Amino acid sequence: MNTKDILILVKTYPEISRKYTETVCTGGILAETKELIRLYPVRYRYLEGEAQFSKYQWIRAEISKSNADVRPESYNIVENTIKLGDIIDPGKDWQEREKWVLNSKNVYSSLENLWAAQKMHNTSIGIIKPKKIRGFRIEKKDQSEIDEANLKKDSVVNQLDMFEDRKDLEIIPV
């Protein structure tokens, strides 16, 4: 385990997990190398008060390269070692965030270039700056997908140990 400074960039909606109850896929940038990393498992809603971080917030935590995941960006985090740092506010020109996020180690000129990095190095995380956004689409889940997700959620929540809070998770229908 190594203690590292990480700028948190993204957090996904919680995903039900039989092993961890739920996890939030969390991406960040290592301060020392400016490289993107994935932190797992993060049971965000179960983190104790002072460990719940925001996007664009620095944290310091013990992490280690994941042995179970071949992707070079995947790290395991020890949740009870998370210490919160400063938040980088967006500001008027976004310059402070930009120097971390849009650095040459993380930005790919096209999806094809990111796929090439995946084939060569198992890279699975990268930033692509679109020239133009042509649209945005949201698709509804069908009722069987929602029912299946609710069954999985209920089976996991019902198996929690007696000392853990039960935190309901709304299954988003899209």
Backbone as numpy.savetxt, mean C-alpha at the origin, in Angstrom:
# Nx Ny Nz CAx CAy CAz Cx Cy Cz
16.13 -7.46 10.30 15.29 -6.27 10.30 16.17 -5.02 10.30
15.76 -4.07 9.50 16.43 -2.79 9.45 15.42 -1.69 9.67
15.79 -0.67 10.42 14.92 0.48 10.62 15.13 1.43 9.46
14.04 1.79 8.79 14.11 2.63 7.59 13.10 3.77 7.68
13.44 4.87 7.00 12.52 5.99 6.82 11.83 5.80 5.49
10.50 5.93 5.51 9.68 5.65 4.32 8.65 6.76 4.19
8.51 7.28 2.97 7.45 8.23 2.66 6.27 7.43 2.13
5.14 7.45 2.83 3.96 6.70 2.42 3.29 7.43 1.27
3.02 6.70 0.17 2.38 7.30 -1.00 0.94 6.86 -1.18
0.68 5.57 -1.02 -0.66 5.05 -1.30 -1.07 4.02 -0.26
-2.38 3.96 -0.06 -3.00 2.93 0.77 -4.26 2.50 0.03
-4.45 1.19 -0.09 -5.64 0.70 -0.76 -6.75 0.48 0.26
-7.94 0.19 -0.26 -9.05 -0.17 0.60 -8.72 -1.51 1.25
-9.11 -1.72 2.51 -8.77 -2.99 3.17 -9.27 -4.21 2.41
-8.44 -5.24 2.42 -8.77 -6.52 1.78 -8.86 -7.57 2.88
-9.90 -8.39 2.85 -10.07 -9.44 3.85 -8.96 -10.48 3.70
-8.41 -10.91 4.84 -7.31 -11.87 4.84 -7.55 -12.90 5.95
-7.49 -14.17 5.59 -7.67 -15.20 6.61 -6.50 -15.20 7.61
-5.31 -14.88 7.15 -4.14 -14.90 8.03 -4.04 -13.64 8.89
-4.36 -12.46 8.31 -4.15 -11.19 9.02 -5.46 -10.46 9.35
-6.60 -11.05 9.14 -7.93 -10.45 9.28 -8.20 -9.53 8.11
-7.37 -8.50 7.96 -7.46 -7.65 6.79 -6.11 -6.98 6.58
-5.85 -6.60 5.35 -4.61 -5.90 5.04 -4.91 -4.73 4.11
-4.03 -3.76 4.16 -4.11 -2.60 3.28 -2.79 -2.57 2.51
-2.87 -2.74 1.20 -1.65 -2.66 0.40 -1.13 -1.23 0.50
0.10 -1.10 0.91 0.67 0.22 1.19 1.96 0.37 0.40
2.07 1.48 -0.31 3.27 1.76 -1.08 3.95 3.01 -0.58
5.26 2.99 -0.68 6.03 4.15 -0.22 7.35 4.25 -0.94
8.15 5.20 -0.50 9.47 5.43 -1.07 10.50 5.39 0.05
11.54 4.58 -0.13 12.63 4.54 0.84 13.42 5.84 0.78
13.65 6.46 1.91 14.35 7.74 1.95 15.78 7.63 1.42
16.46 6.55 1.77 17.88 6.46 1.42 18.14 6.20 -0.07
17.18 5.57 -0.77 17.40 5.24 -2.18 16.41 5.89 -3.14
15.32 6.43 -2.60 14.22 6.99 -3.38 13.51 5.94 -4.24
13.63 4.67 -3.87 12.98 3.59 -4.61 11.62 3.28 -4.01
10.67 2.89 -4.88 9.35 2.49 -4.45 9.41 1.15 -3.73
8.60 1.02 -2.66 8.49 -0.26 -1.97 7.02 -0.54 -1.65
6.73 -1.82 -1.43 5.42 -2.28 -1.01 5.60 -2.82 0.41
4.74 -2.40 1.32 4.81 -2.85 2.71 3.66 -3.82 2.98
4.00 -4.96 3.61 2.99 -5.98 3.85 3.39 -6.79 5.08
2.54 -7.24 5.90 1.13 -6.88 5.94 0.94 -5.60 6.75
0.01 -4.79 6.34 -0.36 -3.61 7.10 -1.84 -3.76 7.45
-2.10 -3.97 8.72 -3.48 -4.08 9.21 -3.88 -2.68 9.70
-4.03 -1.78 8.77 -4.12 -0.35 9.06 -5.18 -0.01 10.11
-6.39 -0.52 9.97 -7.44 -0.16 10.92 -7.20 -0.75 12.31
-6.26 -1.70 12.41 -5.94 -2.31 13.69 -4.66 -1.73 14.30
-4.03 -0.79 13.62 -2.84 -0.16 14.18 -3.23 0.68 15.39
-2.38 0.68 16.37 -2.65 1.46 17.57 -2.46 2.95 17.27
-3.39 3.78 17.72 -3.46 5.23 17.54 -2.31 5.93 16.86
-1.17 5.99 17.49 -0.03 6.75 16.97 0.68 6.09 15.80
0.23 4.92 15.38 0.87 4.25 14.25 0.08 4.42 12.96
-1.13 5.00 13.03 -1.93 5.20 11.82 -1.40 6.39 11.05
-0.78 6.11 9.92 -0.12 7.12 9.11 -1.04 7.64 8.01
-0.68 8.78 7.45 -1.41 9.39 6.34 -0.61 9.23 5.06
-1.27 9.49 3.94 -0.51 9.55 2.68 0.41 10.76 2.75
1.56 10.63 2.14 2.60 11.65 2.11 3.12 11.98 3.51
3.13 10.97 4.36 3.70 11.12 5.69 4.92 10.23 5.81
5.96 10.76 6.44 7.15 9.97 6.71 6.87 9.07 7.90
7.33 7.82 7.80 7.31 6.92 8.95 8.71 6.34 9.09
9.01 5.89 10.27 10.22 5.10 10.53 9.73 3.78 11.10
10.22 2.68 10.53 9.76 1.36 10.98 10.81 0.31 10.65
10.70 -0.81 11.34 11.54 -1.96 11.03 10.92 -2.71 9.87
11.73 -2.95 8.83 11.27 -3.71 7.67 12.33 -4.71 7.28
11.91 -5.72 6.54 12.86 -6.69 5.98 12.34 -7.14 4.62
13.25 -7.50 3.75 12.87 -7.98 2.43 12.01 -9.23 2.60
10.91 -9.27 1.89 10.00 -10.40 1.99 10.63 -11.64 1.36
10.65 -12.73 2.11 11.15 -14.00 1.58 10.09 -14.73 0.76
8.81 -14.38 0.98 7.72 -15.08 0.33 7.29 -14.42 -0.98
7.90 -13.32 -1.34 7.48 -12.55 -2.51 8.72 -12.23 -3.35
8.72 -12.66 -4.61 9.90 -12.45 -5.47 10.01 -11.03 -6.01
8.94 -10.26 -5.86 9.00 -8.89 -6.38 10.00 -8.08 -5.55
10.92 -7.38 -6.20 12.00 -6.70 -5.47 11.51 -5.59 -4.54
10.30 -5.10 -4.74 9.79 -3.98 -3.95 9.07 -4.43 -2.69
8.91 -5.73 -2.47 8.07 -6.22 -1.38 8.86 -6.40 -0.09
8.37 -5.73 0.95 8.99 -5.78 2.27 7.95 -6.09 3.32
8.36 -6.82 4.35 7.52 -7.05 5.51 7.81 -5.93 6.51
6.76 -5.49 7.19 6.90 -4.42 8.17 6.49 -4.94 9.54
7.18 -4.50 10.56 6.81 -4.82 11.94 5.95 -3.65 12.41
4.64 -3.91 12.48 3.69 -2.83 12.74 3.93 -2.09 14.05
4.33 -2.79 15.09 4.48 -2.12 16.38 5.76 -1.29 16.48
6.52 -1.20 15.37 7.71 -0.34 15.37 7.47 0.97 14.61
6.28 1.17 14.07 6.00 2.37 13.27 6.01 3.62 14.13
6.82 4.58 13.70 6.88 5.90 14.34 6.55 6.92 13.27
5.62 7.82 13.58 5.17 8.81 12.61 6.13 9.99 12.54
6.28 10.50 11.30 7.09 11.69 11.07 6.25 12.78 10.44
6.92 13.69 9.76 6.25 14.84 9.14 5.41 14.41 7.95
4.40 15.23 7.66 3.59 15.08 6.46 4.05 16.13 5.46
4.24 15.71 4.21 4.59 16.67 3.15 3.28 17.21 2.58
2.96 18.43 2.91 1.74 19.05 2.40 1.88 19.31 0.90
0.74 19.35 0.18 0.82 19.54 -1.27 1.39 20.89 -1.67
1.18 21.92 -0.87 1.73 23.23 -1.22 1.14 23.76 -2.51
1.64 24.88 -2.92 1.11 25.52 -4.12 1.69 24.93 -5.39
2.89 24.41 -5.34 3.51 23.93 -6.57 3.91 22.45 -6.53
3.68 21.77 -5.43 3.89 20.33 -5.31 5.37 19.93 -5.40
6.29 20.88 -5.31 7.71 20.58 -5.54 8.32 19.58 -4.55
8.00 19.68 -3.28 8.60 18.77 -2.30 8.15 17.33 -2.55
6.87 17.13 -2.83 6.40 15.78 -3.15 7.02 15.31 -4.47
7.07 16.18 -5.43 7.57 15.81 -6.76 8.99 15.26 -6.72
9.86 15.86 -5.90 11.25 15.39 -5.88 11.38 13.97 -5.35
10.42 13.52 -4.55 10.43 12.14 -4.07 9.69 11.21 -5.02
8.52 11.63 -5.45 7.64 10.75 -6.22 8.09 10.60 -7.67
8.40 11.70 -8.32 8.68 11.66 -9.76 10.18 11.63 -10.05
10.92 10.84 -9.31 12.35 10.71 -9.59 12.59 9.63 -10.63
13.72 9.65 -11.24 14.01 8.78 -12.39 13.99 7.28 -12.06
14.15 6.90 -10.79 14.12 5.47 -10.44 12.72 4.87 -10.49
11.70 5.73 -10.44 10.33 5.24 -10.30 9.43 5.53 -11.49
9.81 6.46 -12.35 8.95 6.89 -13.44 9.33 6.16 -14.72
8.30 5.60 -15.37 8.49 4.90 -16.65 7.77 5.71 -17.72
8.37 5.75 -18.90 7.80 6.56 -19.98 6.55 5.92 -20.59
6.35 4.63 -20.34 5.17 3.95 -20.89 4.90 2.68 -20.10
3.70 2.16 -20.26 3.35 0.90 -19.64 4.22 -0.22 -20.19
4.55 -0.14 -21.47 5.41 -1.16 -22.09 6.79 -1.20 -21.42
7.33 -0.03 -21.07 8.62 0.00 -20.39 8.54 -0.60 -18.98
7.43 -0.37 -18.30 7.24 -0.98 -16.98 7.12 -2.50 -17.13
6.40 -2.96 -18.15 6.29 -4.41 -18.40 7.67 -5.01 -18.71
8.49 -4.28 -19.45 9.84 -4.77 -19.75 10.65 -4.92 -18.46
10.52 -3.95 -17.54 11.20 -4.03 -16.25 10.67 -5.22 -15.45
9.40 -5.51 -15.60 8.83 -6.66 -14.91 9.44 -7.96 -15.45
9.57 -8.06 -16.76 10.16 -9.27 -17.35 11.62 -9.44 -16.95
12.36 -8.34 -16.90 13.79 -8.42 -16.59 14.09 -8.57 -15.10
13.32 -7.84 -14.24 13.69 -7.76 -12.82 12.56 -8.10 -11.85
11.41 -8.54 -12.38 10.21 -8.77 -11.56 9.63 -7.48 -10.98
10.00 -6.35 -11.52 9.47 -5.07 -11.06 7.95 -5.07 -11.20
7.27 -4.64 -10.15 5.81 -4.68 -10.20 5.18 -3.37 -9.75
5.99 -2.38 -9.54 5.47 -1.10 -9.08 6.23 0.01 -9.79
5.51 0.97 -10.30 6.14 2.07 -11.02 5.13 3.17 -11.28
5.63 4.30 -11.69 4.78 5.46 -11.96 4.86 5.77 -13.45
3.70 5.97 -14.04 3.62 6.37 -15.44 2.85 7.67 -15.48
3.43 8.69 -16.04 2.74 9.98 -16.17 1.95 9.98 -17.48
0.61 9.97 -17.39 -0.17 9.97 -18.63 -0.08 11.32 -19.34
-0.07 11.28 -20.66 -0.07 12.53 -21.43 -1.45 13.15 -21.39
-2.47 12.27 -21.38 -3.84 12.75 -21.38 -4.73 11.70 -20.73
-5.65 12.13 -19.89 -6.62 11.23 -19.30 -7.89 11.33 -20.13
-8.25 10.23 -20.73 -9.38 10.22 -21.66 -10.69 9.83 -21.00
-10.62 9.28 -19.82 -11.84 8.89 -19.16 -11.55 8.12 -17.89
-12.61 7.84 -17.19 -12.53 7.11 -15.93 -13.78 6.25 -15.85
-13.64 4.97 -15.55 -14.78 4.06 -15.57 -14.89 3.35 -14.22
-16.11 3.31 -13.71 -16.41 2.56 -12.49 -17.42 1.49 -12.87
-17.13 0.26 -12.50 -18.04 -0.85 -12.83 -18.59 -1.45 -11.55
-19.90 -1.70 -11.55 -20.54 -2.33 -10.40 -20.21 -3.82 -10.36
-20.01 -4.32 -9.14 -19.86 -5.77 -8.96 -21.24 -6.40 -9.09
-21.27 -7.63 -9.56 -22.57 -8.29 -9.59 -22.86 -8.84 -8.18
-24.10 -9.18 -7.93 -24.53 -9.58 -6.58 -23.77 -10.80 -6.08
-23.41 -11.72 -6.97 -22.68 -12.91 -6.52 -21.29 -12.54 -5.99
-20.63 -11.55 -6.60 -19.32 -11.08 -6.11 -19.45 -10.45 -4.73
-20.49 -9.66 -4.55 -20.73 -9.00 -3.25 -21.04 -10.06 -2.19
-21.91 -11.01 -2.53 -22.26 -12.07 -1.58 -21.04 -12.89 -1.18
-20.19 -13.23 -2.16 -18.97 -14.00 -1.88 -18.03 -13.23 -0.96
-17.85 -11.93 -1.22 -16.99 -11.09 -0.39 -17.54 -10.99 1.04
-18.85 -10.85 1.17 -19.45 -10.78 2.51 -19.31 -12.09 3.26
-19.45 -13.21 2.58 -19.25 -14.51 3.24 -17.82 -14.65 3.75
-16.86 -14.28 2.92 -15.45 -14.36 3.33 -15.20 -13.45 4.52
-15.70 -12.21 4.44 -15.52 -11.26 5.54 -16.11 -11.81 6.83
-17.34 -12.29 6.76 -18.01 -12.81 7.97 -17.27 -14.00 8.55
-16.76 -14.88 7.71 -16.04 -16.05 8.23 -14.74 -15.65 8.91
-14.07 -14.63 8.39 -12.83 -14.16 9.01 -13.13 -13.44 10.32
-14.07 -12.52 10.30 -14.40 -11.74 11.50 -14.91 -12.65 12.62
-15.68 -13.67 12.28 -16.20 -14.58 13.30 -15.14 -15.47 13.92
-13.95 -15.52 13.33 -12.88 -16.35 13.86 -11.84 -15.55 14.64
-12.05 -14.25 14.82 -11.10 -13.44 15.58 -11.02 -13.94 17.02
-9.85 -13.72 17.63 -9.76 -14.16 19.02 -10.55 -13.18 19.90
-10.85 -13.61 21.09 -11.75 -12.85 21.97 -11.17 -11.51 22.42
-9.88 -11.27 22.25 -9.26 -10.04 22.71 -9.11 -9.00 21.60
-9.52 -9.35 20.39 -9.36 -8.43 19.27 -10.71 -7.79 18.94
-10.69 -6.47 18.72 -11.90 -5.75 18.33 -12.39 -6.25 16.98
-13.68 -6.35 16.86 -14.29 -6.70 15.58 -14.64 -5.41 14.86
-14.00 -5.17 13.76 -14.21 -3.94 12.99 -14.87 -4.33 11.68
-16.11 -3.92 11.53 -16.85 -4.29 10.33 -16.25 -3.56 9.13
-16.25 -4.23 8.02 -15.75 -3.67 6.78 -16.87 -3.68 5.74
-17.19 -2.50 5.24 -18.23 -2.42 4.22 -17.66 -2.91 2.90
-18.34 -3.83 2.28 -17.93 -4.32 0.97 -18.40 -3.30 -0.06
-17.47 -2.71 -0.75 -17.81 -1.69 -1.74 -18.35 -2.38 -3.00
-19.51 -1.92 -3.48 -20.15 -2.62 -4.60 -19.63 -2.27 -5.98
-18.48 -1.65 -6.05 -17.91 -1.28 -7.36 -16.51 -1.82 -7.48
